[in-house]
Amino acid sequence: MNNKIMVIDDEKIVVDMAKMALEHDGYIVETFLNGESALARLKEETFDIVVTDFKMKGIDGMEVLRTVKEHYPKTKVIMITAFANLDTAVEALRGDVFDFFPKPVKIKELKSAIERALEK
């Protein structure tokens, strides 16, 4: 498989659980606790999927989405948020996010979205 996935969330427990679950399925996973370090890493390495939190201090999920779409158009973005509402979902979808999940995200649903994104 060897697909590379970046997970960005300001909650360490979220990135640690995602990393453990996704690596168990054979994915290569790198985690970041903020958008700044994640975008710096994207300049060095290509990722197939970016899973990002919507609301973070500094560079938020929408800025991550815009940067990925502009500079890495083949990379799919999946967004998660604790602040899920219609406005948030519409904003993300207008930004061409591949999928969008409210927290707490169910790992089975996240894995399914990643599989669908990799098929496209």
C-alpha positions as CSV (number, residue, x, y, z in Angstrom):
1,M,0.0,0.0,0.0
2,N,2.5,2.6,1.3
3,N,0.1,5.5,0.8
4,K,1.2,8.6,2.8
5,I,-1.2,10.4,5.1
6,M,-0.7,13.6,7.0
7,V,-2.9,14.2,10.1
8,I,-3.1,17.7,11.5
9,D,-5.0,18.4,14.8
10,D,-4.2,20.5,17.8
11,E,-5.3,17.7,20.1
12,K,-2.5,15.2,20.6
13,I,-4.9,12.4,21.4
14,V,-6.7,12.8,18.0
15,V,-3.4,12.6,16.0
16,D,-2.1,9.7,18.1
17,M,-5.2,7.6,17.7
18,A,-5.5,8.3,14.0
19,K,-1.8,7.4,13.5
20,M,-2.1,4.2,15.4
21,A,-5.3,3.1,13.6
22,L,-4.1,4.1,10.1
23,E,-0.6,2.6,10.5
24,H,-2.3,-0.6,11.6
25,D,-3.9,-0.7,8.1
26,G,-0.5,-0.2,6.4
27,Y,-0.5,3.5,5.8
28,I,2.5,5.7,6.3
29,V,1.3,8.4,8.7
30,E,2.9,11.7,9.8
31,T,1.2,13.8,12.5
32,F,1.3,17.5,13.2
33,L,-0.2,19.6,16.1
34,N,-0.4,22.8,14.0
35,G,-0.9,24.0,10.4
36,E,2.5,25.8,10.3
37,S,4.6,22.7,10.8
38,A,2.4,20.6,8.5
39,L,2.7,23.1,5.6
40,A,6.4,23.3,6.1
41,R,6.6,19.5,5.8
42,L,4.4,19.5,2.7
43,K,7.2,21.5,1.0
44,E,9.5,18.6,1.6
45,E,7.3,15.5,1.0
46,T,4.3,14.5,-1.0
47,F,1.3,13.1,0.7
48,D,-1.7,11.3,-0.8
49,I,-4.2,12.4,1.8
50,V,-4.2,15.3,4.3
51,V,-6.6,14.9,7.3
52,T,-6.9,18.3,9.0
53,D,-8.9,19.8,11.9
54,F,-11.0,22.8,10.8
55,K,-10.4,25.1,13.7
56,M,-6.8,25.5,15.0
57,K,-4.8,28.5,16.2
58,G,-2.6,30.1,13.6
59,I,-3.0,28.3,10.3
60,D,-6.4,26.7,10.4
61,G,-7.9,23.9,8.3
62,M,-9.3,26.2,5.6
63,E,-5.9,27.7,5.0
64,V,-4.4,24.2,4.9
65,L,-7.1,23.2,2.4
66,R,-6.4,26.3,0.2
67,T,-2.6,25.7,0.2
68,V,-3.0,22.0,-0.6
69,K,-5.4,22.7,-3.5
70,E,-3.2,25.4,-4.9
71,H,0.2,23.7,-4.6
72,Y,-0.6,20.0,-4.4
73,P,-3.7,19.4,-6.5
74,K,-3.5,15.6,-6.5
75,T,-3.6,15.5,-2.7
76,K,-7.0,14.9,-1.2
77,V,-8.1,16.8,1.9
78,I,-10.4,15.3,4.6
79,M,-11.6,17.8,7.3
80,I,-12.7,17.1,10.8
81,T,-14.1,19.5,13.3
82,A,-15.6,19.8,16.8
83,F,-17.5,22.9,15.5
84,A,-19.6,21.1,12.9
85,N,-22.5,23.2,11.6
86,L,-24.0,23.9,8.2
87,D,-21.9,27.1,7.6
88,T,-18.7,25.2,8.4
89,A,-19.6,22.3,6.1
90,V,-20.5,24.7,3.2
91,E,-17.3,26.6,3.6
92,A,-15.2,23.4,3.5
93,L,-17.1,22.0,0.5
94,R,-16.7,25.2,-1.4
95,G,-13.0,24.8,-0.8
96,D,-13.2,21.4,-2.5
97,V,-12.6,19.3,0.6
98,F,-13.0,15.6,-0.2
99,D,-15.0,14.7,2.9
100,F,-16.0,16.3,6.2
101,F,-16.6,14.8,9.6
102,P,-17.7,16.1,13.0
103,K,-15.7,15.1,16.0
104,P,-15.5,12.7,17.6
105,V,-14.7,11.1,14.2
106,K,-15.4,7.4,13.9
107,I,-12.2,5.8,12.8
108,K,-14.1,3.3,10.6
109,E,-15.7,6.3,8.7
110,L,-12.4,8.0,8.4
111,K,-10.8,4.9,7.0
112,S,-13.6,4.5,4.5
113,A,-13.2,8.1,3.3
114,I,-9.5,7.6,2.9
115,E,-10.1,4.5,0.8
116,R,-12.5,6.3,-1.4
117,A,-10.1,9.3,-1.8
118,L,-7.3,6.9,-2.8
119,E,-9.5,5.3,-5.5
120,K,-10.1,8.7,-7.2
